[in-house]
Amino acid sequence: MTIDPHANGVLDTRAAAATYLDRRFWPVPVWPNTKKPVGNGWTAFRADPTDLTPFRERAIGLLLGDPANLVDVDLDCPEAVAVARFFLPPTEMISGRPSAPASHWWYRCPDPPKKAAESFADPLFQKEDVRGMVVELRSTGGQTVVPPSRHPGGEQLAWDRNGEPGEAAADVLLAAVRSIAASALLARYWPGRGSRHFAHLALAGGLLRQGWDITRVETFVAAVAAATDDEETADRVRNVAGTADRIAGGEPATGWPKLIDLLGDRGKAIVDTVREWLGAKVRTGADNSSPSATPDAKYVPLAPWQPFPTDALPEPWASLVRQGAAALGCDEAYLALPALAVLASAIGNTRRIFLGRQWSEPAVVWAAVVGESGSLKSPAFALVTDFLKDRQGHLIRRYQTDVAQYLADLAAYNGSGDEDAEKPAKPTLRRLFCADTTIEQLAGILQENPRGVLVARDELAGWLGSFARYKGKGGGTDLPNWLELHRAGTVVVDRKTGDVKLVYVPYAAASVCGGIQPGVLAAHMSREFFDSGLTARILLAYPPRRPKVWTEVDVHPDTLAAVGRNLDALLALDLEPDPGGGTRPVRVCLSPAAKVAWVAFYNRWGLRQDQAAGDVAAAFSKLEAYAARFALLHHVAGRVEGGGDRDPVGVASVDAGAALAEWFGREAERVYGMFGESEEEADLRALVDLVRRLADRNGGGVTSRALQRSNPRTYRTRDAAEAALESLVTAGVGYWNGEGKPGRGGVVLRRLLLCPTPDLPDLPPDDDNDDLVITNASVPDLPPKRSADPSESPIVKDFEFDTCGISPSITTEGKSGKSGKSGVGQHLLGKTVSKTGWWSIQASRAASRAAANSSRSRTSSRWRRCLTPSGPIPVRSGWTPRRPTSTPKPTASGYSR
């Protein structure tokens, strides 16, 4: 009996195979009532939609891993099925059988594991005993039998949900599977009702001391309780907070040893396995669950954020960026970077800028916005890329109509019997963008779309992860081909399957845009990526976090319409024929005046690149090429609607390209500071960021109570918050302002102030006066003021500070003209100095603490600052001011090597 292939039940597997092929899966024939595929070469088998004979009277399986980026989470025991919903990402593709419903959860994985199965088995069973299997993450090299087949036990397989598989990265799925395995194993051997309360307390204590945050522990405890049909699940979860309080307060709390005892003779084997699966690290001594900087953590400040130069974008895109940022309440960079990539992909291979000396650059841009979850990356990304996606939808609908007409014409051609009739041509789908990051798939798309495409991914982690995929025995990766794509070079791919074995693309152009979280970016940026030049090719922007504020502002309809018209004009551009019968990009040269402007930028940038070193120098080397690409985008987008896109590039476009390249250079220096950070340093940076935001809302300082209220789940007690703030003092990032004042209940609350650094405000908070008076209260750690004869009051001329830790001193000159050096406290207290002079003192202290704490800084460097009527003038050996102003910024951000 043949029924709807999407239905559950007995049906013709050939119809099911056709359905799976339509859904972009790769079915393989399987011997009936077994899990064994037919034939020895089944991993390389690719079904032909026109000939599904191999599936006749066979069962059916789906290939996993690379072929379709499909993975299967196989829940092999009831406990694993019970806890899966707590850890696995959502998916609409779930299968099972009557005795094990919902036991297979399916996902599309952009970077599927290369291992056929990552298995987690009960340690108390023999390895060959299938009853001991808990859960598996099944991928490349494997297959899973699917409906309408039957299980070897005779049960009919069925779909619990027969929609599209969810999307998830490999590391996310593996972490979820590990949690499933650990919680399911514990649930299998969980003690009886009389001991469950104590077992849950011990489990929570063990996980908290392992460094888990409270929310994660609560989820894990809830999963174990649900799998054991615990009627007091809510109480078990609530008790986690109490355990965290006890640990934070230094009170005794049970943990892994107690749980081992409660599980009996098998307890140690179970708990050791659980901890291994969860990646536990045994810690000694008391453990505080509240994150704070460790004594060894170093705070290396990022350079200050500079607003994106939106004026350097062509209209109407600059207006879209400004209005879109105002409407969303986000930084303009969130829209500007995807806008650059969309512009580049819309122009594609149709135009190429020629600079002379056989040097040309294509319209290819790789851009990544770095931001934490909830920072509005996705809405900004969608606002810009939806212009392209809407047009792609129109092209797909037209393609579907063309395919229907083609099939009708083909049927008529086959039935006509006329040998002289012309066979109808198969239509081709024009692709504007794609999300697939495998070179094999992308090369096929580019072969049919010589203009190039945009790889648009809301989250770029999968794209970066795809470079680490090993292919075949040679251990090669897709990275070399991607580097070729960045320069719109030649890509050659040898396919093992399909009608076309060789894919040759002479101008393979693919722009890339998307977002990524800072921690994920730092984790993916391996040394290989830096050494190969991949990192240098990616334009990065990491705008500072800002609070969300509701706004009624919207993008003006005229702006949306103008962007649409401009994009349509760009998409209408075409390549020109070449003498060999193919096509090539149209050459766009520089005007004479623009050539002068370009040479000036090139020489200026060359000096800056020569002064840079290491990874920053590598990024600068790519940015000189990006300056030309930006000039091309500015020129073509600005001229295309008037028909002047083939005219020589003008000075305005070259200046715009230079401005963008210089901005991305500063941002590369800033963002690269995150790479190579230890976990402790990353935690310290996160804490500084939180304290900075709180300080902005609380008059410039933060008390332990304010920190605790900001995140009570992390800082369960005031002492925990106080310890976190104290860690900033230890790291040389902050200092306590005075001894504090009594709060409620007589508790003395001190305020922590952050030391000025390049990524912190450079003016005292809530003070609009040009000057401030230094007093003992404002500088609590200076020596007490000495009495001095007013007639001999010195004039502060300059002071020096040795960053190895020598106390600051100043050079003074009395009325008699005699000079001398003495402590800052002796001469500055009670004197009126400029704000920048005040911050220069604090900057020196911050530099001292950072240098004293840093094992990397072993040499003494002198900071000098002269206090003059026009403001402090900075001087440092080997350093020059970044911009010549009479009152430069008093922090290190105002200088460049």
N, C-alpha and C positions, 0 to 999 in steps of 0.2 A: 504494500500500500504506500503510495506517495502522497505526502501532505506538505503543508507549508514548511520549508526548511528551517524557519525560525521557531517552529513549534517543537515541543518535547514529545518524544515517542518514536515509534519505528517508522523509518522512511528510507528512501533511496539515498544512499550515501553520496552518489554522484551529484544529486541536487544540493546536498549539504556542502560538498566540496566547492561547487560553483558559488554558493553563498559566501563561504569563507574567503574565496579568492576575491569576490567583490568587496569584501571588508578589509582587504589588504593583509590577509593572513596567508600562510603557506601550509596547506594541508598535505599530509602524507598518508598513503594506505597502510593499514595495520591489519594483521591477521585477526579474524573474528574471535571474540571472547578472550583476547590476550592483550598485552601491552607491547607486543613485539612488532616493529614495522616490517613491511614486506621488502625483501632485498637487503643487500649489504651497503649500498651507497645511498641510503635513505636521507642522510644529512645533506646531500647535495641535490636531492630530488626537488624539482620545481614543477608543479602541476601546470599542464597546458589547458587553458580554459576551453579550447576547442576539442580536446580529446580527454575525457574524464573516465576512459575505460579502466584504468588501473584501480579505480575506486568501486568497481562493480562487485557486489557481494563481499565487500570488505568493511572492516571498521575504519575509523578515521582518527587521525591525530593531528595536532598543530605543532609545527616546528617552533622552537623557542630560541630566543637570543637574537643574534645579528640579522637573520633573514628578514624579520619583520619588527625587530626591537620589542618582541613580546616576551614577557616573563610570567611565570606561574608560581604563586605562593601556595604550596601544597601542605594543607593542614592535616597531619596524619593521625591525630588522636582527638577525642572529644574535648579534652581540656584546651587544646590549641584552637579548635573551632570556637570555644566559648570566649577566649580572650582576644581573638583576632580583631574584633571591632574597636578595641581600646587603642590599638597601635597602628593598624594598617591605614594608609590613605584611602579616601573614598574611590570606589570603582563601580561601574554599572555592568561589569562582566564577571559573574560568579557562577560556578557550576558545582555539581555534586551528584549524589545518588541517594536513594531512600534511607539507607543506614548511615550515611555521612553527608547530610545536606550542607551546602555552602562550604565545602571543604577545599575548593580551588578558587583563589582570588587572582584575577588577571590584570596585568598592567602593561602599558607601553613605556618602555624604558629607553631614553636616548643613549644611554651608555650601559647596555646590558652586560652583566658579568660574563667573563669568558669561560667560566666553569659550568659544567652541565648541571651540577647541583651543589648547593651549600647546605649540608645536612646537619641536623642537631638531633642527637639520639640520647635516650635515657642511659646513663652510665651503669645502671644496675642490670641491663640486658646485654646479652652477647651481641657483638657487632652484626652477625649474620641474621639475628632475630628481627624480622620486620616489625614485630609488635613494639619494639623499643623506639621506633622512629617517632619523633615529636613533630617536626616541621622541616620543610625544605624550601629553599629558594632556587627554583629551576630555571635554567637559562641556556646559553649557547651550547650546542652539542646534545641537547635533549629534545624530547617531544612529550606531549601529554595527550592522552586519549580523550576525546570530547564527544558530546551527543552528535548523532543518534546512536553511537556505539553502546556496547554493553560492557560492564565491568567483568573482569575474569571470574568473579563470583556469581555472575548471572544477572546482576541488577542493571536496570536501564539507567544510563547516565542522563542527566537533565540539567537545564539551565535554570538557576534560581533567579538570575538577572541576565538578560541577553542583550544588553546595550553595549556601548563603547567602553573599552578598558580605560581605567584611569591612567594619568601620566604621573610618573614618579622617577626620581633619580635612583641609581643603583645604591648609593650609600644610604639614602633614606629608607629604601626597602630593606636593606640588610640590617640596619639598626632596628627597624620594626620587627623583623623576623627574630632577631636575638632577644628582644623583649618578650615576644610571644613564646619562644622556647623556654626562657627562664621562668616566666610566670606559669606556664603550663606544667613544667616539671615540678615546681613547688606545689601547685594545686593537686597534682597526682598523689603527693605524699603528705599533704597538709594534715596537721593533727586534728583530733576530734574536737567536739564543741567545748569541752572543758578547758582546753588549752589555746583556743584560737585567738582570744584577746591578747594573750602574752606573745603568741607567735607573730601577730600583726605589729605589735609594738617593737619586737626585735627586728622584724623585717624593715620597718620604717627607720629604725636607728641605724641599721647597717647601711642602707642606701643613702641616708643623709650624711653619714660619715664618709661615704664614698665620694661625696661631692655633688650629689644630685640636688637640684632645687626642689622646693616643696611641691610645686605643681606636678612635676614628673613623678615624685614619690607617691603622691595621692593617686595618680592614674594607675601606677603599678599595683598599689594596694587594692584599689577598686577592682582591677582585673582578677587578682587572685581570689578576692572575696566572691566575685560573680561566678568564677569557675567552680567554687566549692559550695555554691548555693547558700552562702552566708546570709542569714536574715538580718544581720546587723551591719550591713555594708556601709551605710551612712556613718555609723559610729566609728567604724574602722578608719574611714577616710578622715573624719574630724580629728581623730587622735594623732594624726601625723603632725599637725600643727603643735600639739602639746609636746610631742617628742622633740620637735625642732627647738621649742622654747627651752627645754631642759638642756639640750646640747649647747645652745647659744649661751645659756646662763652658767655653764660649767657644772651643771648638776649631773648626777649619774643617769645613764639611760642604757637600756640593753641593746644588743646588736647581734652580729653574726654568731658569736659563741653561744648566746642563749638560744638562738634559732637552731643551731646544730644539736643542742641538748634536747630541745623539744621534739625534734624529728627522730630521735632515737639512734639506733645503731647505724642506720643508713644516712644519718644527718650530715656527716662530714662530706661524704661523696656527693650528696645532692647540693649542699651549699657551695662547695668548691666548684662544682660544675656551673652552677648559676652565676657565681662571681666571675668565672672565666668567660662565660658567654656575654656578660655585661661589661667586660673589660675593666674589672675592679682592680684597683691598686691599693694594697694594704698600707694603711697609714698608722703611724705610732703617735701616742699621746692624745691629748684632747683635741678635738676637731671642731672648729666653728663653722656652722653652715652658712654664715653670712659672708658674701664675697668681699674681700678687701685686698689691698695691695700687700704682697709679701715683702719682707725686708729686702729681698734681692731684686725686686721689680724696679726697673728704671723707666722714668717718664721722659720720653724724647718728644717734645712738642712738634706738632705739625705746623707748617707755615700758615699764615692767616689766609682765610678764604677771600678770593677776589671775585666780584660779580662777573657773570658771563658777559662778554662783549656782544650783546644782542644786536647792536647797531651794525656789526660787521656781517650780519646775515642779509641776504637779498629780500626785498619786499616781493610778495606780501607775507613771506615766512617770518620775518622779524616781528610783524604785527601779531601773527598767530602765536608766536612764543610769548610775547608780552601779555597779550590778552588771555591766553590760556593759563599762564602762570598766575595771573590775578584771579581768574575764575576758580582755579583749583586750590589756590593758596599755597603754592609750592615755589621752589626756586626755578628761575627761568632755564637753568641748565637741564632740568628734567625734561623739558620739551626741545631744547636746542640740539642736544646730541642726536636723538632720533630724527629730528628734522634734517640734520646734515646727512644722515645715512639714507633717508628717503629721497632727498634731492639727488644724492650720488647714484642711487639705484635707478631713479627715473631717467637720468641722463645716460647712465651706463656706458656702453662702448661706442655710443654714437659720436661722442666728442672726446678729444684728447688734447691736452695743452702741451705745446712744444716750447721748450725753454732755450734751445740751442745746444750745441755740442752733443748732438744725438741724445739729448735728455728730454724725455717726455713723461707725463704723468697721466694716469687714467682717473676717471671719476669713481673711485672706490674709497669708502670710508668704513672703518670699524670703530664703533663707539659703544661704550658701556657706562651707564649711570650707576654709581655705587651709592647704596642707601639701605638703611635698616628696614625691616618689615614695618609696613604702616606709614612709610614716608612719602606716599603718593607717587611712587615710581610707576606703578601699573596704570593708573588713570592718565598720567601725562603721556606715557608710551602709547596708550590706546588712542588718545586724542589726535596724535600725529599720524600714527600708522593706519588708522581707520580710513583715511583718505585713499590709501593704496589698496586696502582690503576691500573697500566698497567697489572699486573698479575691478579688482580680481573676481569678485562675485559676479559682476556683469559679464566678464569674459568667460567664466565657467558656464553660466546659463547659455550664452551664445554657443559655446563649444558643445554642450549637450544637444542643442538643436541641430548643430552641424553633424554630430555623430548619428543622430536619428536619420537625417537625410542621407548620410553616407551609407548607412546600412540598407536603406531602401534602394538607393542607386546601385549598391553592390548586388543586392538580390536580383534587381532587374537585369544587371549586366550578366550575372551568372545564368539567368534563365533565358537570355536572348539568343544564345548560340551564335551570335555574330562575332566572328574572330577579329573583324576589323574595328569593332567598337573599342573605344578608349576606356580602360578600367578606371573607375572613380578613385580620386586621391583621398587617402585617409586624412582627416583633419588633425591639426595639431593644436593643443591648448597653449595659449600664450600665458606664461607664468610671470607674474610681477614679484611675487615673494614666495618663500617656502619656509618650513620649520625644520625640515630634515637636514641633519648635519653630516650624514655619511657621504664621503666623496663619491662613491659609486652612484648613489641616487642623484646627487647634485650635478655630477658630470653629465648624466643623461638629460637632466633638465636644461643645463646650459647648452648642450648640443642642439636642442630644439629651440632655444631662446638665446641667440647670439648677442642680444643687447645686454644680457646680464640680469641678475635677480637680486632681491634683498632677502637675507636670512634674518627674519624678525622673530625674536624669542623674548617673551616677557621676562624669563629667567634664563640667564646665559650659562648657568652651571653645567647644564647638559652639553652645551657647545664646547666649553673648555674641557669637560671630561672626555669628549670624543677624541681628543688628540692623544689620549693615553691608551687608546685601544690598540692591542697588538694583533696583527693580522698574519696568519700563516706561520710557517716555521722560521721565516726570516726575521721575525720580530720587528717588522716595519710598522710605521704609524701613518696616519693621514696628515701629519703636520707638514711635511714638505709640499704636498699638493695645496694645502691651505695657504702656505706662504706664497706659492705661485699665484693663487687666486687674488691675493692682496695687490699684486702688481699687474693684474689682468694679463698674465702670461699664458703659456701653453700647458694644458693638462691632458695627459694620456692615461686612460684607465683600461686595463684588461679585465673583462668580465668572464666569469666562469660559466654563467648561465645567461639565458635570454637569446633573442634572435641576433642582436648586435653584440659581438664579442669584444670589439675594440671601439672605445669612445675617444674621439680626438676633438679637442676644443682649442682653437688657436688663440682666441681672446676670451679667456675664462675670467669673468668679472663677477664677484659676489660681495656686496656690501653687507655689513652686519650691524645690528643694533639690539639693545635690550638692557635689562637691569641685573644687578647682582648685589647680594649683601656683602658688607665689608669682610666679615669672617670667612665667608665662602670664597671670596676672591683671594684673600691671603692664603687660604688652604690650597687653592688650585695653582697658584703661581709658583711652580717648581723652578728649580735652578735650570732645568732643561728649557723651560719656556723663555727664561731670560737669555740664556746663551744662544738659543736659536733665533732670537729677535722677535718672537711672537708677542711678548709683552710690550715691546717698544712700538709695535704696530697698532695697538689698541689704544684709542683715545679714552681717557678716564676722567670722570668728574665726580667728586664726592662732596656735594653741598652739605653745609651744616644742618643739623636737625633743627626744626622749628615747630612750635606748637600749632595745631590746627585751629583755624579761626573761620567761622561760617561767613560766607560772603554771598551777596546776591548778584555779583558781577558775572557776566557771561561773555563769551566770544561773540563779537558783532557778526550778524549774518553776512554783511558785506565782506568781512575778512574771510569767512569760510568759503564764500563764493569765489573770491579772488584766488584763494589757495587752490581751489578745485580747478579753476581755469588754467592757472599756471602749471599745475601738475599734468593736466590733459595735454597742454602744449608740449611739455617735456616728453611725455610718453609717445607723442606723435613723431618725435625725431627718429631718424633712421641712419643706418650706416651708409657708406658710399661703396660702390663697386671697386674692386681692385683688379689689376691687370691679369691676375691668375684665374679670374672667374668667380672669386669669392667676394667677401665684403671686408671692409676695414673701417676704423674710426676716422672721422673727419678731423683734420689737423686744424687746431686753433692756435695762432701765434700771439706773441706780445707786440703791442704797439711800441714805437721807439721810446716814448716817455715811460711806458710801463716797464720796458726793459731796464731803464735807468733805475726805476724804483725797485725792481727785482734785484738788481746787482747790489744796491745799497742794503737791502734786507739780507741778502745772501752773505755779504761780508760781515754785517753786524751779527748775524746769527752764528757765523763761523767762529767769531771771537768768543761768543758765549758758550758754544759747544766745546771749544778748546779749553775753557776754564772748568768745564764739568768733567766728571769722572764716572767710571763704572756704568751701572745700569741707567743712570740719568743721562749720561753722554750718549748711550745707545738710543734712548728715546728722542733726544734732540736731533740725532742724525736722521730719524724718520720724519721729524716734524718739519724739516726744511722741504721735504717732498710734499708733506701735507699742506704747507703754505701754498704751493702751486695748485694742488687739488682744490683747496678752498677758493682760490682765485677763479678757477674754472667754474665751480658751482655758482659763485657770485655772478660771474659774467653771463653764463648761459641762462640761468634762471631769470636774471634781470633783463635779458635781451630777447628771449625766445618768442614772446608774444608780439614783438615788433619785427620779427624776422632778422634780427641782427646777431643771432647766436654764432654765426660763422665769422663775424668781424673780429679784428684783433682785440685781445684783452686789454682793457684800459688801466690807468693808474689806480682808480678807485677800487677795482677788483683786486689788484695786487696788494694794496694797502689793507683791504679787508682780510685777505688771506694771511698776511703777515700778522695782523692783530690776533686772529684766531690761533695761529701757530704759537705765538708768544704766550697767549693765555693757557693753552694746553701744556706748554713747557713748564709754566709755574705750577700748574695743577699736577703734572707728573712728579715734580720735586716733592710736592706736598703728599700725594697719595703713596709714593714709593716708600715713604717713611713707615708705613704700616707693614710692609713686607719684611719678613724675617723676625717679627716680634714673637717673643715667647708667649705662652698662654697667660703667664702672670702679667706681662707688660700689656697685653690686650685687655685683661681685666682692669688693670690700673687706668688705662685710657678710658674705658667705659665708665668707671667710677668718677673720673675727673669730668667727663662729659655730663654726667648726671648732676654732680655738685655745681658745675658751672650753670646749668639751666636753673637749678634751685636758687643759686645766688642772684641770678638776674631778676628773679621774682621776689627776693627777700632782702633787698637793700644791699646786696653785694656780699653778704656773709651767710653761712649755713650753720645751724645748730644740729646737734644729734637728734633732737626731737623732729626738726623739719625733715631730715633725711629719713627717719623712721616712718613718718607719716607719708612720705612720698612712695614708699614701697614696703608696706608692713609685712608682706609675705616673705620678703628677703631679710629685712631687718626686724626680727620679731621682738627685740628688746632695745631699749635705749642704749644699753651697754654695747650691743652689737653695732649699732649705728656709730657710737662714739669710737669704737675700735676701728671702724672703716675710715672715719675722718682722721684719726690719729695716724693711720697708715699713709695718708697723703702728706702729713707732716714729716714722717720718717723718710718718705721718698723725695722730700724737698720740693713738693708741689704746692703745699699750703702752709699756713702758720696760724696759730691761735691769736685772736685779738683780745688781749687782756685776760684777766682771771675769770671773766664771766659775771653774770648777774643772776640773782635768785629768780627762779621761776615758780611755777605752782608747786606747792608742797615743800618749798624751801630748796628744791633742786637747783644747783648752780649750772646754768647753761652757757657754755662758751660758744663763740662764733668763729668758724673757720673761714679764713680768707685765702683765696687762691693767689699764688704768686704770679705776677705778670709773665707770660710766655708768649711766643709768637701766635699761638692759637687761642689766647685769652684776651679779654678787653685790655686796651692800653691806656685807659683813663680810670680814675677812681670812680666808683658808682655814685649816682645821685649827687654830683657836685658839678655845678656849672660855672664855678669861679675859675679864673685863670690861674690863681695861686692857692696854695694851702699852707697852713702853718704846721710844721712838724713838731709834735709834742710827745711826751712820754706815753700818752694814751694811744696816739696813732702809730707809734713805733715801740711796742712793748718790749722788744728784745734788745733795744739799744741801751748803752750804759746810762746811768742817771746823769742829769744835767749838772755841770759844774758852774759855780759862780764865776763870773768874769767881769772885768772892769769894762763898762760900756765904752769908755774912750779907746780901749784897745780891742774892741770887737772886730774880729777878722772878717774879711770879705772872702766868701767861698769862691775859689777860682776853679778848681777841678778836684777830682778824687780818683783814686785808683783802687782796683779790686783784683786780687789774685784768685783765679777760679780754682786753684788747688786748695782753697780753704783759708788763706791768710785773711785776717779781718780787714774790712775796708778802711781806707784812710783818705784824707782830703788834703789838698794843697791850699794854704790860706795865705793871705797877705794883709798884714795890719797896716794901720795908718802910717806907720814908720817905714813901710815898704819892705819889712823883713818877711821872709817866707819861711814856711815850715810845714811839716806833716803831723797830723794827730788824728785821734779817733773821730769818727763821724759824729758820735753823740756829743762830744765836747763842743763842737762848733756849729752843728746844724740845729740842735734842739732849740726851739723858740724862735728860729729864723724863718722868714717867709721865702719860700722857693717855688719855682714853677712846678706844675703837675708832672711834667716830664722829668724834672730833676728828682722828684719823689720816686717816680717809677724806676728811674735809673738805679736808685739805691736798691729797690726791691728786686729789680732784674739782676743786679749783681749778686744779691743774696741767693736768688734762685739758681743762677749760674754756678755759684759756689757749691750749693748743695748737690746739684746735678753732677758736677765734676767730682766732688768728693765721693759720691755714691757709685760713680760709674767706673767699672774696671777697665773700660776702653779708653778713658781719658787719663793719661799719665803725665802730660806736660802742662806747664803753666802758660796760660794765655792772658794777656793784660787787656782789661776793658778800661777805657778812659772816657770821661764825659766832662766837658767844660761847661760850667754854668755861667751864661752871659746874659746880658739884658735881652737879647733877641732869642734866647732859648738855648738849650743844651746842644753842643756840637759833638757828635760822636767821632771818635778816632780809634781805630784798632789796626795794629800792624798787619799788613797783608790784606786788609779789607777796604772796600770803597763804598760810599753811599750808593744805593740802588737808584735813587733819584735825587737830583740836586735841589734841595729845599733848605730854607733857612732854619726850619724847625723840624727835622726829621723825626720819625717815630723812634721812641726810646728803646724798643725791643730789638731782639736779634732779627726779627722779620724785616727790618728796614735795611738790611745789608746783604750784599752778595759777594762771594769770593771772586 
